[in-house]
Amino acid sequence: MNLIDLIITKMFRGAGVDVDDCIAVFETGQVDAEELFERYSKTARYDPNPDKMMQNFIFFVDELASRKLVIDEFVEKVKSDR
């Protein structure tokens, strides 16, 4: 399991502590935001409730943006591509 898989797994569960853990993983600088988004959105399509899974990811991305870990253009891309 790699860091992207870890984030996907925890964000699918979506508990508050999971979001915090995922932010900590992202802060290491070892996760590419674009690759994460691509893999997350593909994986979400297989869930019985893909919209809920994408809402979890949008919440995560908003949290990353509030910490200046991703740029605004990335946030807009995530929100428009769902």
ZAKOLBA-978780 format. One record per residue (C-alpha): residue in three letters; x, y, z. Coordinates in steps of 0.2 Angstrom, whole numbers, plus 2048, in hexadecimal, padded with zeros to 3 digits. Layout:
BEGIN
<rec ALA, <X, Y, Z>>;
...
***
This chain:
BEGIN
<rec MET, <800, 800, 800>>;
<rec ASN, <807, 811, 7FC>>;
<rec LEU, <802, 822, 802>>;
<rec ILE, <7F5, 826, 7F5>>;
<rec ASP, <7EC, 815, 7F9>>;
<rec LEU, <7ED, 81A, 80C>>;
<rec ILE, <7E5, 82B, 809>>;
<rec ILE, <7D8, 823, 7FE>>;
<rec THR, <7D3, 816, 80B>>;
<rec LYS, <7D2, 822, 819>>;
<rec MET, <7C8, 82F, 80F>>;
<rec PHE, <7BC, 822, 80A>>;
<rec ARG, <7B9, 81F, 81C>>;
<rec GLY, <7B9, 832, 81F>>;
<rec ALA, <7B9, 834, 832>>;
<rec GLY, <7C1, 844, 839>>;
<rec VAL, <7D1, 83B, 83F>>;
<rec ASP, <7D3, 833, 82E>>;
<rec VAL, <7D3, 844, 826>>;
<rec ASP, <7E0, 84A, 832>>;
<rec ASP, <7EB, 83B, 82E>>;
<rec CYS, <7E9, 83E, 81C>>;
<rec ILE, <7EE, 850, 81D>>;
<rec ALA, <7FD, 84A, 827>>;
<rec VAL, <802, 83E, 819>>;
<rec PHE, <7FF, 84B, 80C>>;
<rec GLU, <80A, 857, 816>>;
<rec THR, <819, 84C, 813>>;
<rec GLY, <81A, 852, 801>>;
<rec GLN, <81B, 840, 7FB>>;
<rec VAL, <809, 840, 7F3>>;
<rec ASP, <806, 848, 7E2>>;
<rec ALA, <7F5, 851, 7E3>>;
<rec GLU, <7F0, 84E, 7D1>>;
<rec GLU, <7F5, 83B, 7D2>>;
<rec LEU, <7EB, 83A, 7E2>>;
<rec PHE, <7DB, 842, 7DA>>;
<rec GLU, <7DC, 837, 7CB>>;
<rec ARG, <7DE, 827, 7D5>>;
<rec TYR, <7D1, 82C, 7E2>>;
<rec SER, <7C4, 831, 7D5>>;
<rec LYS, <7C6, 821, 7CC>>;
<rec THR, <7C4, 817, 7DC>>;
<rec ALA, <7B5, 821, 7E1>>;
<rec ARG, <7AC, 81B, 7D1>>;
<rec TYR, <7AC, 809, 7D8>>;
<rec ASP, <7A4, 80E, 7E9>>;
<rec PRO, <791, 80C, 7EB>>;
<rec ASN, <790, 81E, 7EF>>;
<rec PRO, <79D, 827, 7E4>>;
<rec ASP, <796, 839, 7E8>>;
<rec LYS, <799, 837, 7FA>>;
<rec MET, <7AA, 831, 7F7>>;
<rec MET, <7AE, 840, 7ED>>;
<rec GLN, <7A6, 84B, 7FA>>;
<rec ASN, <7B3, 844, 806>>;
<rec PHE, <7C1, 848, 7FA>>;
<rec ILE, <7BB, 859, 7F8>>;
<rec PHE, <7BB, 85C, 80A>>;
<rec PHE, <7CC, 856, 80B>>;
<rec VAL, <7D2, 861, 7FD>>;
<rec ASP, <7CA, 870, 805>>;
<rec GLU, <7D4, 86C, 815>>;
<rec LEU, <7E4, 86B, 80B>>;
<rec ALA, <7E0, 87B, 803>>;
<rec SER, <7DD, 884, 814>>;
<rec ARG, <7EE, 87E, 819>>;
<rec LYS, <7F6, 884, 808>>;
<rec LEU, <7FB, 873, 803>>;
<rec VAL, <7F2, 873, 7F2>>;
<rec ILE, <7EE, 882, 7E7>>;
<rec ASP, <7DD, 889, 7E3>>;
<rec GLU, <7DD, 883, 7D1>>;
<rec PHE, <7DF, 871, 7D8>>;
<rec VAL, <7D0, 874, 7E3>>;
<rec GLU, <7C5, 87A, 7D5>>;
<rec LYS, <7CB, 86C, 7CA>>;
<rec VAL, <7C5, 85F, 7D7>>;
<rec LYS, <7B5, 868, 7DA>>;
<rec SER, <7B1, 86A, 7C7>>;
<rec ASP, <7B6, 858, 7C2>>;
<rec ARG, <7AB, 84F, 7CE>>;
***
